[in-house]
Amino acid sequence: MLLPALIKNINQNYTDNKLRKQKDKLLRIIKIQGIKNYSDASYYTPLKEDYVSIGVDSSTEVLDTIKNEKRLIQGDTIEYRILSHNFNAESKKYLMEIAISVDAITETTRPLQNIAFQVLLGMILLTIMADQFYSTYVLRPLGLIIKTKLIGHKFPNFGSYDKVKTSTSDFEYLDISIYKMIETIESTFQKEREFISNASHELMTPISILQSKIENMFEQEDIADELKTRLLEMQKILNRLKSITKTLLLISQIENEQFLKEDNIPLAELIQEVYDEISIRLQDKNISFETAIPADWQLVKVNKFLLFNLFFNLINNAIKYNKENGEINVVGLYQNDIFSVSINDTGIGIGAEQLPFIFNRFKKFRQSLTQDSFGLGLPIVKSIAEFHKMKIEVSSEKNMGSSFKLIFPAGLVKVG
């Protein structure tokens, strides 16, 4: 924005200096040759772009100025940049005017402005390209650290450490710091998994022993009714404890990838098996169950046992938290080269404040408590989905129902 004014100012200063040099040169000539040949005369070019005028000056003021003024030359009124200077020669006072037309100055200014603008634009583009290249070169190790250490790795298993090649000490420090942090996180998660697995195994033995002893006590003929009631309560608690322990053990085994993925099964057949096992619960609440799964959808290289558990838990929750005479729909959809299955219900829904935590195995919500639930069904679903590299999207509205959408990775579903 300042460039046009800047060029105009530079060109004007150049013109003023040129006028002063012409004045000094003309004064030297007059001093050598005298004033006779130049007094009362005006000289201008045919195109009237500049002129020189020397005449007797009757004023008393001292002039040595440069300013824009208009002059009438051969019937044309033209604006000039005029240097006015009065001087004494041969006992008389003369006024000298040396002028260049403003149009001539402007014609010089515009090309200079265009050239300067092009040079400036070129410098800006060159600077941007240089900055981009330099930034890319300097920040390349950071990009490698992000790409090789964070992106595309399954948390918290990050594999072996490969040092990023860089001559910058800060990036070297960042690289090794990220590796140590990841190593610590991975070690902590591994210890947690081992603890859950070992604790679950260790708990199963005393639980089984207690169950056997309680069952043996029921076989005694002289056992009192009051004691039977207490034993039933104990057995119920042991069954709950056994169920929780099995669930934690299953999650640990899934996260440690102790299951094989070698089964190929039709998806519609798998949903039908889940329905056959759970249909009695649908009848208890008079809930309608409809499926729209294409018969030619085939799940390949999966673990049938785990996927059965996944769909069983989702449909079981849809029943558990549904209303009397409600509905459950299982719909398969193929869109934009992506296979997905949605389990939709007309149940009590999930509050917006609870949605971010529904897959947290350590978070138990109020509706889980009212349904005598352990709050581990959805964590199992999440673990199985991650084991098969599936994504889960959940949408829900209070008192309107919930929708769990399973998005299958490429290659998991084949048609035909």
N, C-alpha and C positions, 0 to 999 in steps of 0.2 A: 504493500500500500504506500509506503514511503518512497519507493523507487522512482516514480515519475517526478515528484517534487525534488528529489535528490539530484537526479540527472539534469533537471531544468536549472537548478541552482548552480551545479558544476559548470554547465554550458554558459550560463550568464557570467559567472566569474571569469571563465576563459575569454569570453567576448570583451569584458571590461579590461582585462589585462592586455588584450590585443589592441584595444583603443588607446590605452595609455602608452604602449610601445610606439604606435603610429604617431601619437602626439609628440613624444620625445624625439623621434626621428625627424619629424617635420620641423620642429623647433631648431634642431641642429642644422638642417638644410638652410633655413631662413637666416640663421646666424652667419653662415658661410656666404650664401649668395645674396643676402639682403631681402627686404620685404617687397621691393618694387614689382617683381614678377608674380607675386602671390596675393597682393592686397586687392580687395573688392572683387574677388573671384570665387566661383563655385565649381567644383569638379564632381561629377557623378557618373556612374557607369550607365550604359544604355538601358539596362534593365532596372535601373534606379534602386539597386539593392544596397548601395552605400554611396556616400558623398563626403566631400571635404569642402568647407567654406571658411574663408578668412575675410574679415571686413573691419572697418574702423569701429571702435566701441566707444560710445559716448557716456556709458554708465560709469558710476564711481565705485560700484561694488567689485570685489574680487571674486572671480568665478573659477571653479575647478571641480565640476560636478559631472556625474553620469546618471542619466535618467531617461525614461521613455517619454517621447513627445511626438506629436504629429506635425508634419511639414507638407506644404503645398509645392509640388514639383511638377512643372509643366502640366498643370491642370489636374494632377492626381494628388489626393490627400493620402499620405503614407505614414504609418507609425514607425519611428526609428528608435533605436537605442543610441542616444546622443551623448558624446563627451563634449562639454562646454568649458573652454579655458581662455581667459584673457591674459594678454602679455604686452609688454612695451617693446617697441622696436623703432629706432630712428626718431626718438622724441614723440612718438605717438602710441596710443593705446589701441590694440586690436583684439578682436574676438575670434577665436578659432573654434569651429565645430567639426567634429569627425563622427560620422554616424554609420550604423549598419541597420538595415531594416529588421523589424521584429519577425517578419515572415521568414527571412533567411535564417535567422537564429532558430526559429521553430522547426524549419525543415531539417536542420542539423540535430536538433534535440530529439525528435521522434525516432530517427534511426538508432541513435545512441540508447534511447529508452528500450527499444525493441531488442537491441543487442544485449544490453545489460540484463533485461528480463530473461532472455534465453540463456545467458550465462548463469544467472542466479538459479533458474529452474534446473539447469543441468547440474549445478553444484549441489542443489538440494537432493535431486535424485541420486547423484553419486554418493552423497553423504548417507542417505537412507540405505542404499545398497551396501556401502562399506560397513555401516553400523549393523545391518542385518547379518552380513557375512561374519563380522567380528563377533557379534553376540552369539551366533550359531556356533562358531568355532570355540568361543570361550565357554559357552554353556553346554557344549556337547557332552562332557562327562556327566553333568547333572541329568540330562536326558537319558543317558545310558544307565545311570543309577536307578532312575524311576522305572525304566523299561525292564531292566534285568532283575531288579530287587523287589519291585512291588506289583507291576502290571502283569496279569496273566498267571499269577501264582495262587494256589489254593491256600487260604489262611487256615491254620497257622503253619502248614507244611511248605517251606520255601526251598528245600533242597540244599545242595552244597554251596559253599561260598566261592564266588569267582570275583577276583579283584578287578575293578574297573581301571583301565589304563588312563592315567591323567598325571600331568606334571604339576597340578595345582594342589598345594598342601591342604587347602580347605576342603576340596572335593574328596581327597584321600581320607581326611578325618571324617567327613560326612558318610562316606561309603562304609568305613569300618564301624562307625557308630550305629548306622542302620542295621548292619549285619549283627552286631552284638545285641541290639535291642530285639531283633527278630529271633535270634538264638535264645534269648531269655524267655520271650513269649512262647516259643515253640516248646522249650523245656518245661515251662510251667503248665502248658496245656497237656503235654504228654504225661506229666506227673498226675494231673487231675484225672485223665482218662485211665491211667493205671490204677489209681486209687479207687475210682468208681467200679472198675472191672473186678479188682481184687476184693473190695468190700462186698460187692454183690455176690461173688462166688462164696465168700466166707459166710455171709448171712444165710445163704440158701440151706446150708447143712443144719445149723441149729433150728431153723424154722421147720424144716422137714421132720427133725427129731421131735420137736414139740407137737407138731400136728399128729405124728404117729402116737405119741403118748396120750394125747387128748382122745383120739379115736379108740385107743385101747381102754381108756377109762369109761367110755360110753358102753362098752361091752360088758362091764360089770353089772350084775343084776341088782345089787343092793345100793346102787347110787341114788341119792335123794334128788327130787325134782328141782329143788333150789340149786343144787350143785350142777345139775344138767344145764340149767339156764345160764349159770356163770361160765360153764365150759363152752356153751354155744357162743357166748359173747367173746370169749378168748379165741375161739376158732375163727370167728368173723374177723377179729383184729389180725390174727395170723395170716388169714387169706389176703387181707388188704396189704399187709407188710410184704407178703410173698409176691403179690402183683406189682407193687412198687419196685421191689428188688429186681424182678424179671425185666421190668421196663427199663430201669437204669442200666442193667446189663446189656439189653438189646441196643440201647443208644450208644453205649461204649463200644460194642462190637461193630456197629455201623460206622462210627467215626474212626475206628481203627481199621476200617475196610477189611473186615474178616469174612465178608460174604462174597461169593462169586456172582458174576453177571453172565450167565450162560443160557438163560431161558429165552425161548421165543414163544409168545402167547398172543392170541387174539384179545384185543382190549375189551371188546363186547363180552367175550366169554369170562374174562376176569371180573367185570362188573356184575355179571350174572351170578358168579360164585359168591360174591360179597352179598348180593341180594338174597340168595338162597339161605345164607347163614343168619341174616339179620332181619328177615321178613317178619318173624314173630313180634319183633319190637315195633314194626310199622303197624301191625294189626292192633297192638295195645292202645295206640293213640289215633288209630284210624287215619293214618297219613298215606296219601297217594304217592306212588313212586314211579317215575317215568324216565326212560333213557332214550337218547338219540345218538347212539354211537354207531358209525358205519361198520358194517360187518367185516369189511376187508382191511380194517386197520390192524396191523400186526406190530406188537412190541418186540424188538429184537435186542439180544444181548442185555437182558435185564435179570433181576432176581425176583422171581414170582412171589416168594414168601414175603419179601419186604414190600412189594407193590400191593399185595393183598392187604397187608397191614395198613398201608397208606390210605387206600380207598376205604377200608373198613373203619378206620378212625374218623375220616372226614364224614362219611355217611352216618356213622354212629352219632357223631356230634350234631349232625343235621337233624337226627331223630330226637336226641336228648334235649336239645334246646328249641325244638319246634313246638308249635301250638297244636291243640287237638284239631283234627280234621285239616291239618296242614298239607303242604305239598313239598316234594323233593324232586328236582329235575337234574339229570346228569346228561350234559350235552357236549358232543365232540364238534370241534370247529376247525376247518382248514382255511387259513387266510394269510395272504402275503407269504406263502411258502412256510408257514408256521402251523404246527399241529398243537391243539390245546384242548383241554377238557375242563368244563366248569361244573361244580356241584353247587346248585342253588337251592335255598330253602326259604320257607316263609315263617321263620322262627322269631325269637325275641331280639335277634341282632346283637351287634357288638358296638359299644360306645366308641366315639372317635378318639377319646383319650386313652382307650385300652388297646386299640388296633396295633400300635407300635410294639406292644409287649406280649402279644398272644402266643408267640413262639418261644418265649422265655421259660425255660423249665423251672426257674426259681420264682416265677410270678404266678400266683393263684388268685383268680378273680372270684367275685361274689357268686356269680351264677354257677361256677364250678363247685363251690361249697354247698350250694342248695341242691346240686345234683349228685352229691356224694362222689365227686370226681377227684382224681389225684392231680389234675392239671398237667399231665404228661403226654396226653394224646397228640396235641399239636407239635410239641417238641420232637416226638417220634416222626411225625409227618415231615417236619422240616429236615431232619437228619436223613430220612430216606430220599427225599427230593434232592438234596445236595449230593447224596451218594450217586444218584443217577443224573446229576447235572441238570436237574429240572428247576424251573423258576416258579414261585408261587405269588400270585397277586390276589389280594383280599379286598373286597368292598363290602360294606355293611351299613345298614341304617337301623337305628333303634326301633324295635317293635315292627320292623318291616321285613327283616330277613337278612341273610348273608350269602355271599358268593365267593367260593374259593376256586380260582382259576389256575390250573396246572399247565405250564408251557413247556413242551417237550423240546429237547435239543435236537439239532439236525442229525438224522440217522437213527434216532431211537424208534421212530414210527415208520413203517413201510406199508404201502398200499398194495393189496393183492396177495 
